[in-house]
Each structure stands twice: as C-alpha cells, then as structure tokens.
Amino acid sequence: MRQAPASKLKLFTQFIKNKFSKKKKTNSKIILNKIENWTFTKKRNNFNVRVDYLEYFRFFQKNYIPYYLIWWLSIIIITIFLVLWPIFTVKYIEIIKKDNITNMNIAYKAVEDLRWEKLYKINELDVFNKFKNYQDNIKSISLKIQLPNTIKIEAESYKEIFNVLINNNTYILVENGTVIPSPISKSLKNLNVIMKIDKNKFIDYKQIFNPFYIEKINNIITKLEENIVNIKIVNLYYYENERELHIEIENWNRLIFSIDDDIDPMEQIEKLVIFNKDYSSIIDNKIVYIDLRIKKKIFYCEAVSSKQCNENIKSIYWE
C-alpha cells in the first residue's frame, strides 16, 4: 500500500481541524442566540430567571388592539358579573330603633320588598320613604351596606310630647302631629283634642295634626311654666277648628290662647306674665278665665261673675 506524502497528510489534518473549529463556533453562536433573553446567575447554588412580561402586552400592539378598548371590555365584564352574580343582593336586613315609639314589626314590613334587590340599587332616601309610608312618626334613618349581602338600618322617631284621647282610644302624640297607639304615659301631659275624627278612619301611626300648631302648643306650655313660678297645669284643651289652646290651672282658672297666625304666642305669654306680676296673681286669686287672643288686650272674668262666665264658655265651645 502506498502512503500519502507527508506534506499532503499535514494539509488534510489542518483542514479537518479548521472545519471542526468553524462548526464548533457556529454551534456556540446558536446556543448564545437562544439564551440572549435569559440570565443565569450561579451564586450560592441559586438559580434566577428574568422573564420579559411586557412581551405578553406587545401582542396587542402587534395586532393593533387599542388599550382603551381593553379597559372598556374589562368594565363591561365586571358590570355583568356584579349584575348577574347573586352574592351582591340583599339577603339580610337588620333594623335598630333609637326610641321607644317605632314599631319594629311595621318597620320590617316596610322594607321587606328590598330583600333580593341588588345592593347598588339601595339608597337612603328610598328606604326613608318606605318607612314613612307605614309610619309617619319616623324622623330620620341611617343606612349602612355591609358586603356581601346585608343592609343595616337605624331608625329614629319624632319626640313624644302628649297623651291624647281620640274616639275613646289612647295615643301618644309626637312632634310632627302623628299619633301612636299606646297606653297613657305618666311622664307626658294629657292633651284633650276637640275635633271630629271619623271612627272608621285608620289613624294609627298617621299624621293627623298640623305640626305647625302642635309646635305652638308645646312652646306656649313650656314658656308658661318657665315664666310663672309654681304654676300647675291640670288640663289642656286643643280646639282644632278654632285654633285655640285652653289651659286649666290648679285653681281652675282657664287661660285662653290663640295659636292662629293673627297673634304671636310669645306676645300672649308676655301679657299674661305682666298681668300676673303687676295686677292680679293668676294662681292665688279666683278668676274664671283670662282671654289673651286679642293683640295688646286682656279680657278676664272674676269669680263673682263665675256663673255667667261659665255659661259663656259653654255656649262658645259647645262644652
């Protein structure tokens, strides 16, 4: 067998080395290209990888999908979710009263139709109106929504001021003219109401008196007790048609006040205070009545004419 010349063998060997060297470099370059977006750190046997998360959002740029459209779609999906998912509906209703007047059974009945309503549809004004439809004595409410399915309501009534007797039934009269069925309260004065009310009319928890005049009556009584020492009120009479308040004190003297707009109740109190101080004590002396309804004037009837005075009172007020 012939052997190749030494020079040719050397050239062939060099060729093989060069080719192998080029191939190795090429493969190394390919590997580096594949891992150019990755970082490998070897430190204390830890292996960290950094991923380009923005690459996911570049999909929308490449496909020309605007960002605002993505937000609108998200809002629509969330809205549909809230509307259709039953977890955000009213399942539990809790009512707390801040007084001794509000009827809890009626209160729950007033808002029963809110059950299974969406929470976002519930607002304080609507709830207040529902309470008022059943109980006119409600003054205010406070509404709290507790996720995921509860509403909490605090209800407050107008303040009670008088016991009243209407068609042989006892009620408590509150500041806004509403009557509450109740036994007589010893802490309240009795107000005898002189007016005709249909016996077949349902008046429980209804506003049947004008609060404007009820407030005047309450103010007159308060100022009278503040300005005349030791006065003791025995009876109160409210003549609804005549717009008058009659007050009987312990010596059965009758004080007649107008609560109409023609004269200020405080002016009437001032006249009575001056009369009591400078002319005649309304507590010590026996006077049948003192009429304060006319501006800047006082009419009174003394005990010596009591028979005629009482007949006049009866004829005027049908007692």
MOPEFEN-V362346 format. One record per helix or strand of 2 or more residues. SS is the DSSP state (a for helix, b for strand). FROM is the first residue (numbers start at 1). LEN is the number of residues. Records with the same first field share a line. If there is no record, write none. Layout:
# MOPEFEN-V362346
SS->FROM-LEN + FROM-LEN
This chain:
# MOPEFEN-V362346
a->6-29 + 54-9 + 67-18 + 86-3 + 104-7 + 112-3 + 119-3 + 124-11 + 211-17 + 265-15 + 303-15
b->42-2 + 46-2 + 92-6 + 138-9 + 150-8 + 160-7 + 169-6 + 178-4 + 189-6 + 206-2 + 233-7 + 244-6 + 254-5 + 287-5 + 299-4
